[in-house]
């Protein structure tokens, strides 16, 4: 009787505890690993997205933003006007080229006469405020200019003849002014100074002129001193 009670109260609970502990050890064995299998680096935790804090622009930032917007708008308007102006310029250039080619055709005598008349009338209008000579000069200049546009080859030939005649009469006037007689050899017109064709030539001309002036001044200073020593 006592043995059965001892079995029920002591041995059976002890056997149950041993069985439960063995079961727990068996279930925990697969999760165990050796020290050599442990990872060296620990993976970084996933980044947590931060909510952007709303920033309120200051007075200076608002001012710069307003100026930048205004400058951008003005620049866009200027570019638009420039584009329109270039379109009008190209269109006007094409129309002028077409009109010039049309007027220079040999068969278009009537349009040429009309263009020359319009040129003379334009010159007359510009010279209305002047006297008779000014009006005549302006009218002739306008008509001759338009005639040179309509007849370029003839204008080149006649201009060369006019330059030659003007040079001849200028030589006659120059000799008359200097009192050259008929039997004396005529004097030639003085050659005009050559204009510089670049900034380098202009600078060289200026430096040469300055050096000549300085050397001339030194010579003038030395001449009185030498004259005083001679005395």
C-alpha positions as CSV (number, residue, x, y, z in Angstrom):
1,X,0.0,0.0,0.0
2,X,2.8,2.4,0.9
3,X,4.7,1.3,-2.2
4,X,1.9,2.2,-4.5
5,X,1.5,5.6,-2.9
6,X,5.3,6.2,-3.2
7,X,5.2,5.3,-6.9
8,X,2.3,7.7,-7.5
9,X,3.7,10.7,-5.6
10,X,7.4,10.5,-6.2
11,X,8.5,8.3,-9.1
12,X,5.8,9.1,-11.6
13,X,6.3,13.0,-11.3
14,X,10.1,12.5,-11.5
15,X,9.8,10.4,-14.6
16,X,7.5,13.0,-16.2
17,X,10.0,15.8,-15.4
18,X,12.9,13.8,-16.9
19,X,10.9,13.1,-20.0
20,X,10.0,16.8,-20.4
21,X,13.6,18.0,-19.9
22,X,14.8,15.5,-22.5
23,X,12.2,16.7,-25.0
24,X,13.2,20.3,-24.4
25,X,16.9,19.4,-25.0
26,X,16.0,17.6,-28.2
27,X,14.0,20.5,-29.6
28,X,16.8,23.0,-28.7
29,X,19.6,21.1,-30.4
30,X,19.0,22.2,-34.0
31,X,19.2,25.9,-33.0
32,X,22.7,25.5,-31.6
33,X,25.8,26.4,-33.7
34,X,29.5,26.3,-33.3
35,X,31.5,29.5,-32.5
36,X,33.2,29.3,-35.9
37,X,29.8,29.6,-37.6
38,X,28.9,32.9,-36.0
39,X,28.9,35.9,-38.4
40,X,31.6,38.5,-38.0
41,X,29.6,41.6,-39.1
42,X,26.2,42.3,-37.8
43,X,23.8,43.5,-40.6
44,X,22.8,47.1,-40.5
45,X,19.3,47.8,-39.4
46,X,16.9,48.9,-42.2
47,X,16.8,52.7,-42.5
48,X,13.8,54.4,-41.1
49,X,12.4,57.1,-43.4
50,X,12.3,60.5,-41.8
51,X,9.5,62.9,-42.5
52,X,10.7,66.1,-44.2
53,X,10.2,69.1,-41.9
54,X,8.5,72.0,-43.7
55,X,10.8,75.0,-44.0
56,X,9.4,78.5,-44.1
57,X,11.5,80.7,-46.5
58,X,12.8,83.9,-45.0
59,X,12.4,87.5,-46.2
60,X,15.7,87.4,-48.1
61,X,14.9,84.2,-49.8
62,X,11.5,85.5,-50.9
63,X,13.2,88.7,-52.3
64,X,15.7,86.7,-54.3
65,X,13.0,84.4,-55.6
66,X,10.9,87.3,-56.8
67,X,13.9,89.0,-58.5
68,X,14.8,85.7,-60.2
69,X,11.3,85.2,-61.5
70,X,11.1,88.8,-62.8
71,X,14.5,88.5,-64.5
72,X,13.5,85.2,-66.1
73,X,10.2,86.7,-67.4
74,X,12.0,89.7,-68.8
75,X,14.6,87.5,-70.5
76,X,11.9,85.3,-72.1
77,X,10.1,88.4,-73.4
78,X,13.3,89.8,-74.8
79,X,14.1,86.5,-76.5
80,X,10.6,86.4,-78.0
81,X,10.9,90.0,-79.4
82,X,14.4,89.2,-80.7
83,X,13.0,86.1,-82.5
84,X,10.2,88.1,-84.0
85,X,12.7,90.9,-85.0
86,X,15.0,88.4,-86.7
87,X,12.1,86.9,-88.6
88,X,11.0,90.3,-89.8
89,X,14.7,91.1,-90.7
90,X,15.1,87.9,-92.7
91,X,11.8,88.4,-94.5
92,X,12.7,92.0,-95.3
93,X,16.1,90.9,-96.5
94,X,14.6,88.3,-98.8
95,X,12.1,90.8,-100.2
96,X,14.9,93.3,-100.8
97,X,17.0,90.7,-102.6
98,X,14.1,89.8,-104.8
99,X,13.3,93.4,-105.6
100,X,17.0,94.1,-106.4
101,X,17.2,91.1,-108.7
102,X,13.9,92.2,-110.3
103,X,15.1,95.7,-110.9
104,X,18.4,94.5,-112.4
105,X,16.8,92.5,-115.1
106,X,17.4,94.0,-118.6
107,X,13.8,93.8,-119.7
108,X,12.3,95.7,-116.8
109,X,12.8,99.2,-118.1
110,X,9.6,100.7,-116.8
111,X,10.1,99.5,-113.2
112,X,13.7,100.9,-113.3
113,X,12.4,104.3,-114.4
114,X,9.8,104.2,-111.6
115,X,12.5,103.3,-109.0
116,X,14.8,106.1,-110.2
117,X,11.9,108.6,-110.0
118,X,11.0,107.4,-106.5
119,X,14.7,107.9,-105.5
120,X,14.7,111.4,-106.9
121,X,11.4,112.2,-105.1
122,X,12.8,110.9,-101.8
123,X,15.9,113.1,-102.1
124,X,13.6,116.1,-103.0
125,X,11.6,115.4,-99.8
126,X,14.7,115.3,-97.7
127,X,15.9,118.6,-99.2
128,X,12.6,120.5,-98.8
129,X,13.8,122.7,-95.9
130,X,16.9,123.8,-97.9
131,X,17.2,126.2,-100.7
132,X,17.2,125.5,-104.5
133,X,20.8,124.2,-104.5
134,X,20.2,121.8,-101.6
135,X,17.0,120.5,-103.1
136,X,18.6,120.0,-106.4
137,X,21.6,118.3,-104.9
138,X,19.4,116.0,-102.8
139,X,17.2,115.1,-105.7
140,X,20.1,114.3,-108.0
141,X,21.7,112.2,-105.3
142,X,18.6,110.2,-104.7
143,X,18.0,109.7,-108.5
144,X,21.7,108.8,-109.1
145,X,21.8,106.4,-106.2
146,X,18.7,104.5,-107.4
147,X,20.1,104.5,-110.9
148,X,23.4,103.0,-109.6
149,X,21.3,100.2,-107.9
150,X,19.4,99.5,-111.1
151,X,22.4,99.7,-113.4
152,X,25.4,98.5,-111.4
153,X,27.8,97.9,-114.3
154,X,27.1,101.2,-116.0
155,X,27.4,102.9,-112.6
156,X,30.8,101.4,-112.0
157,X,32.1,102.5,-115.4
158,X,30.7,106.0,-115.1
159,X,32.0,106.3,-111.5
160,X,35.5,105.5,-112.7
161,X,35.3,108.1,-115.5
162,X,34.0,110.7,-113.0
163,X,36.9,109.9,-110.6
164,X,39.4,110.3,-113.4
165,X,37.8,113.7,-114.6
166,X,37.7,114.9,-111.0
167,X,41.3,114.0,-110.4
168,X,42.3,115.9,-113.7
169,X,40.5,119.0,-112.7
170,X,41.9,118.8,-109.2
171,X,45.4,118.7,-110.6
172,X,44.7,121.7,-112.8
173,X,43.3,123.7,-109.8
174,X,46.3,122.6,-107.7
175,X,48.8,123.8,-110.3
176,X,46.9,127.1,-110.7
177,X,47.0,127.7,-107.0
178,X,50.7,127.2,-106.9
179,X,51.3,129.5,-110.0
180,X,52.6,126.8,-112.3
181,X,53.0,128.1,-115.8
182,X,51.9,126.4,-119.0
183,X,55.5,125.4,-120.1
184,X,56.5,124.2,-116.6
185,X,56.1,120.5,-115.6
186,X,52.8,120.1,-113.7
187,X,52.8,119.3,-110.0
188,X,51.3,116.1,-108.8
189,X,48.7,116.0,-106.1
190,X,50.1,115.2,-102.7
191,X,49.4,111.6,-101.6
192,X,47.0,111.3,-98.7
193,X,48.4,109.5,-95.6
194,X,47.6,105.8,-95.5
195,X,45.0,105.0,-92.9
196,X,45.9,102.1,-90.5
197,X,44.1,98.9,-91.3
198,X,44.4,97.4,-87.8
199,X,44.9,98.4,-84.2
200,X,48.5,97.3,-84.3
201,X,49.3,99.7,-87.2
202,X,47.5,102.5,-85.5
203,X,49.4,101.9,-82.2
204,X,52.7,101.8,-84.2
205,X,51.8,105.1,-85.9
206,X,51.0,106.8,-82.6
207,X,54.2,105.6,-80.9
208,X,56.3,106.7,-83.8
209,X,54.7,110.2,-83.8
210,X,55.2,110.5,-80.0
211,X,58.8,109.4,-80.2
212,X,59.5,111.9,-83.0
213,X,57.9,114.7,-81.0
214,X,60.0,113.8,-77.9
215,X,63.2,113.6,-79.9
216,X,62.4,116.9,-81.6
217,X,61.9,118.6,-78.3
218,X,65.2,117.3,-76.9
219,X,67.0,118.6,-80.0
220,X,65.5,122.0,-79.5
221,X,66.6,122.0,-75.8
222,X,70.1,121.0,-76.8
223,X,70.5,123.6,-79.5
224,X,70.2,126.7,-77.2
225,X,72.7,125.1,-74.8
226,X,75.2,124.5,-77.5
227,X,74.7,128.1,-78.8
228,X,75.4,129.4,-75.2
229,X,78.6,127.4,-74.9
230,X,79.8,128.7,-78.3
231,X,79.4,132.3,-77.1
